[in-house]
């Protein structure tokens, strides 16, 4: 895994960041290497962010709940199986490791005072394929409410 300064090759990096196995099988070539979305390998990267920014508050905005249930683990298992033959990388192991890493990052965030995670409530009715207007509106309102935690958090940090 390697981090890029987006200003160096913005278009290619942006295209690579939306190459998410197993949902798309396109990969971007950068410096002769195949690239896909890094969140498969390191979903948040909180230890890296804490080390790189030792004096700054960190706000993580998630579009999924942080309490992963059993079905989420099954989904990760199936994603890893589905992606495996499509790429040269051993994505099955990476998807399994991703689940452990994201749970570890959530635990670290909970015990680190300078980290705030803004996320949907665990009872959010919205899933990736949700089309129900009422459910989407409920989730939108919950997100607006959660966003009010950000200024409070930043005031406590200063």
N, C-alpha and C positions, 0 to 999 in steps of 0.2 A: 504494500500500500504506500502511496506517495501523495503528498498534498501539493496542489498547484496554486500559484498565484493566478487568479482568473484573468488578470490583465495580459498575461503572456500569450495565451491561445484561447481566448474567450469562447469563440464559436465551437471549437472542437470540444472543449471542456464541458460546455453546457450540453452539447449533444451526448457526450459520454455520461453525464450525470442523469440522463433519463433512459439509459440502457439498463433496464432492470430485469434480470433473469428471474423467472422463466417467462415473463410477460412479453418481452420483446427480445428478438435474437440478433438485433443489430449491435455491433460494437464499433466504437470509434478507434481509429489508429492515431496514436500520438507518439512521436519519436520512435516509430517502428514497433510500438507495443499496442496490444489490444486492451481497451479500457471499457469498464462498465461502472455503474453507480457504486460508489464507495460505501454507501450505507449497508450494503450486503456484508461487507467485511468489518466495518466499525460503525454501528448505527448512530451513535452520538459522539463518541470519542471524548468523553468527559475528562478522563485523566490527562489527556493531551491538552485540552482547553484550559484546565486548571493550572497545569505547568507552564503553558505558554503565556497565560494572563494571570499571574499570581496576585495582582492587586485589584482586579476588576470583578464586578459582579457579573454573573453569567445567567442569562435567561434562555431557557430552552422551550420552544413552542412546538408542541406535538399535535399531530392531527389524529392520534389514536390514544386510547386510554393507556395508562401506565401499569395497570393491573392486568397482565396477560393471563388469560384463562387457558384451560386445557386445549380448547379448540384452536387457540392461536398457536400453540406448540405443534398441534397436528398440521395446521396450515404450513408452518415453517418446514416440517418434515416433508410434506408433499411438494412444496416449492423446490426444496433441495433435490428431490427425486426427479421432478420434471425438468429441472435445469441441467442436471448432470450430463446427459448425452449431447447437449447443445453447445457446451463450452469445453475448452481444454482444461480449465481450472476445476479442482475438486469441490464444486459448489455445494454438494450435500453436506460435507463437513463444515463449510463456511456458514451455511444456513443454521446448522445446529449450534455452532459457536456464537452466531449472532444473537440467538436467544439468550445465551448465558451472559454475553457482553451487555446487552440492553438491560437485563435485570440487574446486573452489577452496577451499571451507570445510574439506574434509578435509585438503588440503595445508597450509592455514594452521594447523589444529589440530595437525598433526604437528610443525610447527616452533615452536609456542608452548608454553612449558613449563607455563603455568598452565591448560592445556586437556587434559582427558582425554575420550576417546571410548570408551564401552563399547558393544560391538557383537557380533553373532554372528560366529563364525569364518567365513572364506571358504568352507569346506567344509561349512557348515551344511546339514543335510538338510531343514530346514523352509522351506517356501515359504508364501505367504499362504493357499493352499487345502489345506495338509497336514492330513491326518486320521489319519495313522499314529501310533499311540500310542508306539511305540518311538522314532520320529524326534522327536516332540514332547518326550519324556522326555530324549533326548540333548541337545536344544537347551536345555531347562530346566536341566539339569545344567551345561552350558557357560555359561549365563547366571549361575548361582550362583557358578561359579568366577571368572568375569570380575568379578563384583560385589566380590570380595575386593581388587581393584585400587583401589577407591574409597578405603577408609581409608588405604592406603599412600600414595596420591596426596595426600590431604588432609594427612597428616603431613608430607610433603615441602614442602607449600605454606606451612606455619606456621613 
